[in-house]
Amino acid sequence: MPRFAANLSFLFTEVPFAERFARAARAGFGGVEFLFPYPWPARDIAGWLAASGLDMVLFNFPAGDWEAGERGLACHPARREEFAAGVETALDYARVLGCPRLHCLAGLTPAGWEADALRETYVANLRHAADRAAAQGVTVLIEAINSRLDMPGYWLDSPAKAFALAEAIGRPNLKVQYDIYHALVMGDDPRRSLPQYLPAIGHIQAADVPGRHEPGSGEGGYEQIFPLLDRLGYRGWVGCEYRPRAGTEAGLAYLGG
């Protein structure tokens, strides 16, 4: 079975953030990821990681005003300086936490800009982020997030577009974060995409359809997908980014295969 990382922005949310690390370790996870570390001092998070013995797998670059509905800055031509500043903030946290991967949210499609300007901005921003991250040994990830249910208007919403952009950006430390749930919602078949694109994939996330609940709870075909990852020789992490149906511990059967 793959190595599983608990997404602490979604799992164990019945306890404060600082307590989720120990809960994840006791449940059998080997690593953790989460949306954003920035509300907490990096040294505090490093302490929680060390006490739990977990690997720090992934977090996101700053994404604008999340509470106000912003979902990233990378495609926005008028916010390139803010994006660049966020890259430095994320790398500072990654250095303290020993985090080898950072995900860059593309953002919602801003009004009033031509499509070419959005793409050019995105490619330039990701090249800048990847170049800055390379000096620290960090991989930058881009992810297609579905625009049908979870993020209407999200600029990067299809796996095909993500893989094409990764190729166009052309940086060896830039990979695709392939989220099986978002791919399924957008009509992509992981059983075809994973074998085809595995060399371009730097991280995988999992939730089932419908409902975005734990793997094995719905119709996503995880009884085929997880063994497929083993057959393909995938050695990365699978981030568990889902909404538990009845408490996190009650839905962890997939950890045991």
Contacts in CASP RR format, 6 or more apart in sequence:
PFRMAT RR
TARGET T0000
AUTHOR 0000-0000-0000
METHOD contacts of the structure
MODEL  1
MPRFAANLSFLFTEVPFAERFARAARAGFGGVEFLFPYPWPARDIAGWLA
ASGLDMVLFNFPAGDWEAGERGLACHPARREEFAAGVETALDYARVLGCP
RLHCLAGLTPAGWEADALRETYVANLRHAADRAAAQGVTVLIEAINSRLD
MPGYWLDSPAKAFALAEAIGRPNLKVQYDIYHALVMGDDPRRSLPQYLPA
IGHIQAADVPGRHEPGSGEGGYEQIFPLLDRLGYRGWVGCEYRPRAGTEA
GLAYLGG
1 226 0 8 1.000
1 230 0 8 1.000
1 255 0 8 1.000
1 256 0 8 1.000
1 257 0 8 1.000
2 204 0 8 1.000
2 226 0 8 1.000
2 229 0 8 1.000
2 230 0 8 1.000
2 234 0 8 1.000
2 236 0 8 1.000
2 237 0 8 1.000
2 238 0 8 1.000
3 30 0 8 1.000
3 31 0 8 1.000
3 236 0 8 1.000
3 237 0 8 1.000
3 238 0 8 1.000
4 29 0 8 1.000
4 30 0 8 1.000
4 31 0 8 1.000
4 237 0 8 1.000
4 238 0 8 1.000
4 239 0 8 1.000
4 240 0 8 1.000
4 254 0 8 1.000
4 255 0 8 1.000
5 29 0 8 1.000
5 30 0 8 1.000
5 31 0 8 1.000
5 32 0 8 1.000
5 33 0 8 1.000
5 55 0 8 1.000
5 57 0 8 1.000
5 58 0 8 1.000
5 237 0 8 1.000
5 238 0 8 1.000
5 239 0 8 1.000
5 240 0 8 1.000
6 12 0 8 1.000
6 20 0 8 1.000
6 24 0 8 1.000
6 27 0 8 1.000
6 29 0 8 1.000
6 31 0 8 1.000
6 32 0 8 1.000
6 33 0 8 1.000
6 239 0 8 1.000
6 240 0 8 1.000
6 248 0 8 1.000
7 32 0 8 1.000
7 33 0 8 1.000
7 34 0 8 1.000
7 35 0 8 1.000
7 205 0 8 1.000
7 239 0 8 1.000
7 240 0 8 1.000
7 241 0 8 1.000
7 242 0 8 1.000
8 17 0 8 1.000
8 20 0 8 1.000
8 21 0 8 1.000
8 24 0 8 1.000
8 32 0 8 1.000
8 33 0 8 1.000
8 34 0 8 1.000
9 34 0 8 1.000
9 35 0 8 1.000
9 36 0 8 1.000
9 241 0 8 1.000
10 240 0 8 1.000
10 241 0 8 1.000
10 242 0 8 1.000
10 243 0 8 1.000
10 244 0 8 1.000
11 20 0 8 1.000
11 24 0 8 1.000
11 240 0 8 1.000
11 242 0 8 1.000
11 244 0 8 1.000
11 248 0 8 1.000
12 19 0 8 1.000
12 20 0 8 1.000
12 23 0 8 1.000
12 24 0 8 1.000
12 27 0 8 1.000
12 248 0 8 1.000
13 20 0 8 1.000
13 248 0 8 1.000
14 247 0 8 1.000
14 248 0 8 1.000
15 23 0 8 1.000
17 40 0 8 1.000
18 40 0 8 1.000
18 44 0 8 1.000
18 48 0 8 1.000
20 32 0 8 1.000
21 32 0 8 1.000
21 48 0 8 1.000
21 49 0 8 1.000
21 51 0 8 1.000
21 52 0 8 1.000
21 54 0 8 1.000
22 48 0 8 1.000
22 51 0 8 1.000
22 52 0 8 1.000
23 248 0 8 1.000
24 30 0 8 1.000
24 31 0 8 1.000
24 32 0 8 1.000
24 52 0 8 1.000
24 54 0 8 1.000
25 52 0 8 1.000
25 53 0 8 1.000
25 54 0 8 1.000
27 248 0 8 1.000
27 249 0 8 1.000
27 252 0 8 1.000
27 255 0 8 1.000
28 252 0 8 1.000
28 255 0 8 1.000
29 54 0 8 1.000
29 240 0 8 1.000
29 255 0 8 1.000
30 54 0 8 1.000
30 55 0 8 1.000
31 54 0 8 1.000
31 55 0 8 1.000
31 56 0 8 1.000
31 57 0 8 1.000
31 237 0 8 1.000
32 49 0 8 1.000
32 52 0 8 1.000
32 54 0 8 1.000
32 55 0 8 1.000
32 56 0 8 1.000
32 57 0 8 1.000
33 56 0 8 1.000
33 57 0 8 1.000
33 58 0 8 1.000
33 59 0 8 1.000
33 237 0 8 1.000
33 239 0 8 1.000
33 241 0 8 1.000
34 59 0 8 1.000
35 59 0 8 1.000
35 60 0 8 1.000
35 66 0 8 1.000
36 59 0 8 1.000
36 60 0 8 1.000
36 62 0 8 1.000
36 63 0 8 1.000
36 66 0 8 1.000
37 45 0 8 1.000
37 59 0 8 1.000
37 93 0 8 1.000
37 97 0 8 1.000
38 62 0 8 1.000
38 89 0 8 1.000
38 93 0 8 1.000
42 92 0 8 1.000
42 93 0 8 1.000
42 96 0 8 1.000
42 97 0 8 1.000
43 96 0 8 1.000
45 56 0 8 1.000
45 93 0 8 1.000
45 96 0 8 1.000
45 97 0 8 1.000
46 96 0 8 1.000
46 97 0 8 1.000
49 55 0 8 1.000
49 56 0 8 1.000
49 97 0 8 1.000
56 97 0 8 1.000
56 98 0 8 1.000
56 99 0 8 1.000
57 99 0 8 1.000
57 100 0 8 1.000
57 101 0 8 1.000
57 203 0 8 1.000
57 237 0 8 1.000
57 239 0 8 1.000
58 99 0 8 1.000
58 101 0 8 1.000
58 102 0 8 1.000
58 103 0 8 1.000
58 141 0 8 1.000
58 177 0 8 1.000
58 203 0 8 1.000
58 237 0 8 1.000
58 239 0 8 1.000
59 90 0 8 1.000
59 93 0 8 1.000
59 94 0 8 1.000
59 97 0 8 1.000
59 99 0 8 1.000
59 102 0 8 1.000
59 103 0 8 1.000
60 90 0 8 1.000
60 102 0 8 1.000
60 103 0 8 1.000
60 104 0 8 1.000
60 105 0 8 1.000
61 72 0 8 1.000
61 74 0 8 1.000
61 83 0 8 1.000
61 86 0 8 1.000
61 87 0 8 1.000
61 89 0 8 1.000
61 90 0 8 1.000
61 102 0 8 1.000
61 103 0 8 1.000
61 104 0 8 1.000
61 105 0 8 1.000
61 129 0 8 1.000
62 73 0 8 1.000
62 86 0 8 1.000
62 89 0 8 1.000
62 90 0 8 1.000
63 70 0 8 1.000
63 71 0 8 1.000
63 72 0 8 1.000
63 73 0 8 1.000
63 105 0 8 1.000
63 107 0 8 1.000
64 70 0 8 1.000
64 72 0 8 1.000
64 73 0 8 1.000
64 82 0 8 1.000
69 108 0 8 1.000
70 107 0 8 1.000
70 108 0 8 1.000
71 105 0 8 1.000
71 106 0 8 1.000
71 107 0 8 1.000
71 108 0 8 1.000
71 145 0 8 1.000
71 151 0 8 1.000
71 154 0 8 1.000
72 105 0 8 1.000
72 106 0 8 1.000
72 107 0 8 1.000
72 108 0 8 1.000
73 79 0 8 1.000
73 82 0 8 1.000
73 83 0 8 1.000
73 105 0 8 1.000
73 107 0 8 1.000
73 125 0 8 1.000
74 83 0 8 1.000
74 104 0 8 1.000
74 105 0 8 1.000
74 106 0 8 1.000
74 107 0 8 1.000
74 121 0 8 1.000
74 122 0 8 1.000
74 125 0 8 1.000
74 126 0 8 1.000
74 129 0 8 1.000
75 106 0 8 1.000
75 107 0 8 1.000
75 109 0 8 1.000
75 110 0 8 1.000
75 118 0 8 1.000
75 119 0 8 1.000
75 121 0 8 1.000
75 122 0 8 1.000
75 125 0 8 1.000
75 155 0 8 1.000
75 156 0 8 1.000
76 83 0 8 1.000
76 107 0 8 1.000
76 110 0 8 1.000
76 118 0 8 1.000
76 121 0 8 1.000
77 110 0 8 1.000
77 113 0 8 1.000
77 117 0 8 1.000
77 118 0 8 1.000
77 120 0 8 1.000
77 121 0 8 1.000
78 110 0 8 1.000
80 121 0 8 1.000
80 124 0 8 1.000
80 125 0 8 1.000
83 125 0 8 1.000
83 129 0 8 1.000
84 125 0 8 1.000
84 128 0 8 1.000
87 128 0 8 1.000
87 129 0 8 1.000
87 132 0 8 1.000
87 133 0 8 1.000
88 132 0 8 1.000
90 102 0 8 1.000
91 102 0 8 1.000
91 132 0 8 1.000
91 133 0 8 1.000
91 136 0 8 1.000
91 138 0 8 1.000
93 99 0 8 1.000
94 100 0 8 1.000
94 102 0 8 1.000
94 133 0 8 1.000
94 136 0 8 1.000
94 138 0 8 1.000
95 136 0 8 1.000
99 138 0 8 1.000
100 137 0 8 1.000
100 138 0 8 1.000
100 139 0 8 1.000
101 138 0 8 1.000
101 139 0 8 1.000
101 140 0 8 1.000
101 141 0 8 1.000
101 202 0 8 1.000
101 203 0 8 1.000
102 129 0 8 1.000
102 133 0 8 1.000
102 138 0 8 1.000
102 139 0 8 1.000
102 140 0 8 1.000
102 141 0 8 1.000
103 140 0 8 1.000
103 141 0 8 1.000
103 142 0 8 1.000
103 143 0 8 1.000
103 177 0 8 1.000
103 203 0 8 1.000
104 125 0 8 1.000
104 126 0 8 1.000
104 129 0 8 1.000
104 140 0 8 1.000
104 141 0 8 1.000
104 142 0 8 1.000
105 143 0 8 1.000
105 145 0 8 1.000
106 122 0 8 1.000
106 142 0 8 1.000
106 145 0 8 1.000
106 154 0 8 1.000
106 155 0 8 1.000
106 156 0 8 1.000
107 154 0 8 1.000
107 155 0 8 1.000
107 156 0 8 1.000
108 151 0 8 1.000
108 153 0 8 1.000
108 154 0 8 1.000
108 155 0 8 1.000
109 118 0 8 1.000
109 153 0 8 1.000
109 154 0 8 1.000
109 155 0 8 1.000
110 118 0 8 1.000
118 155 0 8 1.000
119 165 0 8 1.000
122 155 0 8 1.000
122 156 0 8 1.000
122 165 0 8 1.000
123 165 0 8 1.000
123 168 0 8 1.000
123 169 0 8 1.000
126 140 0 8 1.000
126 142 0 8 1.000
126 165 0 8 1.000
126 169 0 8 1.000
126 171 0 8 1.000
126 174 0 8 1.000
127 169 0 8 1.000
127 170 0 8 1.000
127 171 0 8 1.000
129 140 0 8 1.000
130 140 0 8 1.000
130 169 0 8 1.000
130 171 0 8 1.000
130 173 0 8 1.000
130 174 0 8 1.000
131 171 0 8 1.000
133 139 0 8 1.000
133 140 0 8 1.000
133 173 0 8 1.000
134 171 0 8 1.000
134 172 0 8 1.000
134 173 0 8 1.000
137 173 0 8 1.000
138 173 0 8 1.000
139 173 0 8 1.000
139 174 0 8 1.000
139 175 0 8 1.000
139 202 0 8 1.000
140 171 0 8 1.000
140 173 0 8 1.000
140 174 0 8 1.000
140 175 0 8 1.000
141 174 0 8 1.000
141 175 0 8 1.000
141 176 0 8 1.000
141 177 0 8 1.000
141 202 0 8 1.000
141 203 0 8 1.000
142 156 0 8 1.000
142 162 0 8 1.000
142 165 0 8 1.000
142 166 0 8 1.000
142 174 0 8 1.000
142 175 0 8 1.000
142 176 0 8 1.000
142 177 0 8 1.000
143 156 0 8 1.000
143 162 0 8 1.000
143 176 0 8 1.000
143 177 0 8 1.000
143 178 0 8 1.000
143 179 0 8 1.000
143 182 0 8 1.000
143 205 0 8 1.000
144 156 0 8 1.000
144 157 0 8 1.000
144 158 0 8 1.000
144 159 0 8 1.000
144 161 0 8 1.000
144 162 0 8 1.000
144 176 0 8 1.000
144 179 0 8 1.000
144 182 0 8 1.000
144 183 0 8 1.000
144 186 0 8 1.000
145 151 0 8 1.000
145 154 0 8 1.000
145 156 0 8 1.000
145 157 0 8 1.000
145 179 0 8 1.000
145 182 0 8 1.000
146 154 0 8 1.000
146 157 0 8 1.000
146 181 0 8 1.000
146 182 0 8 1.000
146 185 0 8 1.000
146 186 0 8 1.000
147 153 0 8 1.000
147 154 0 8 1.000
147 157 0 8 1.000
147 186 0 8 1.000
148 185 0 8 1.000
148 186 0 8 1.000
149 185 0 8 1.000
150 182 0 8 1.000
150 185 0 8 1.000
150 212 0 8 1.000
151 157 0 8 1.000
156 162 0 8 1.000
156 165 0 8 1.000
157 186 0 8 1.000
158 186 0 8 1.000
158 188 0 8 1.000
159 176 0 8 1.000
159 178 0 8 1.000
159 183 0 8 1.000
159 186 0 8 1.000
159 188 0 8 1.000
159 193 0 8 1.000
159 197 0 8 1.000
160 188 0 8 1.000
162 176 0 8 1.000
163 176 0 8 1.000
163 197 0 8 1.000
163 200 0 8 1.000
166 174 0 8 1.000
166 175 0 8 1.000
166 176 0 8 1.000
166 200 0 8 1.000
167 200 0 8 1.000
175 200 0 8 1.000
175 201 0 8 1.000
175 202 0 8 1.000
175 203 0 8 1.000
176 197 0 8 1.000
176 200 0 8 1.000
176 201 0 8 1.000
176 202 0 8 1.000
177 201 0 8 1.000
177 202 0 8 1.000
177 203 0 8 1.000
177 204 0 8 1.000
177 205 0 8 1.000
178 190 0 8 1.000
178 193 0 8 1.000
178 194 0 8 1.000
178 197 0 8 1.000
178 201 0 8 1.000
178 202 0 8 1.000
178 203 0 8 1.000
178 204 0 8 1.000
178 205 0 8 1.000
179 204 0 8 1.000
179 205 0 8 1.000
179 206 0 8 1.000
179 207 0 8 1.000
179 241 0 8 1.000
180 190 0 8 1.000
180 204 0 8 1.000
180 205 0 8 1.000
180 206 0 8 1.000
180 207 0 8 1.000
180 220 0 8 1.000
180 222 0 8 1.000
180 225 0 8 1.000
181 205 0 8 1.000
181 206 0 8 1.000
181 207 0 8 1.000
181 208 0 8 1.000
181 209 0 8 1.000
181 212 0 8 1.000
181 241 0 8 1.000
181 242 0 8 1.000
183 189 0 8 1.000
183 190 0 8 1.000
183 193 0 8 1.000
184 190 0 8 1.000
184 209 0 8 1.000
184 220 0 8 1.000
185 209 0 8 1.000
190 225 0 8 1.000
190 228 0 8 1.000
191 224 0 8 1.000
191 225 0 8 1.000
191 228 0 8 1.000
194 201 0 8 1.000
194 225 0 8 1.000
194 228 0 8 1.000
194 229 0 8 1.000
194 232 0 8 1.000
194 234 0 8 1.000
195 228 0 8 1.000
195 232 0 8 1.000
198 232 0 8 1.000
198 234 0 8 1.000
201 234 0 8 1.000
202 236 0 8 1.000
203 236 0 8 1.000
203 237 0 8 1.000
203 239 0 8 1.000
204 229 0 8 1.000
204 234 0 8 1.000
204 236 0 8 1.000
204 237 0 8 1.000
204 238 0 8 1.000
204 239 0 8 1.000
205 238 0 8 1.000
205 239 0 8 1.000
205 240 0 8 1.000
205 241 0 8 1.000
206 215 0 8 1.000
206 222 0 8 1.000
206 225 0 8 1.000
206 238 0 8 1.000
206 239 0 8 1.000
206 240 0 8 1.000
206 241 0 8 1.000
206 242 0 8 1.000
207 213 0 8 1.000
207 214 0 8 1.000
207 215 0 8 1.000
207 240 0 8 1.000
207 241 0 8 1.000
207 242 0 8 1.000
207 243 0 8 1.000
208 214 0 8 1.000
208 215 0 8 1.000
208 216 0 8 1.000
208 217 0 8 1.000
208 218 0 8 1.000
208 219 0 8 1.000
208 220 0 8 1.000
208 222 0 8 1.000
208 242 0 8 1.000
209 218 0 8 1.000
209 219 0 8 1.000
209 220 0 8 1.000
210 218 0 8 1.000
210 219 0 8 1.000
211 243 0 8 1.000
212 242 0 8 1.000
212 243 0 8 1.000
213 242 0 8 1.000
213 243 0 8 1.000
213 244 0 8 1.000
213 245 0 8 1.000
214 240 0 8 1.000
214 242 0 8 1.000
214 244 0 8 1.000
214 245 0 8 1.000
214 251 0 8 1.000
214 252 0 8 1.000
214 254 0 8 1.000
215 222 0 8 1.000
215 226 0 8 1.000
215 240 0 8 1.000
215 242 0 8 1.000
215 254 0 8 1.000
216 222 0 8 1.000
216 223 0 8 1.000
216 253 0 8 1.000
216 254 0 8 1.000
217 245 0 8 1.000
217 251 0 8 1.000
222 254 0 8 1.000
226 238 0 8 1.000
226 254 0 8 1.000
226 257 0 8 1.000
229 238 0 8 1.000
244 250 0 8 1.000
244 251 0 8 1.000
245 251 0 8 1.000
END
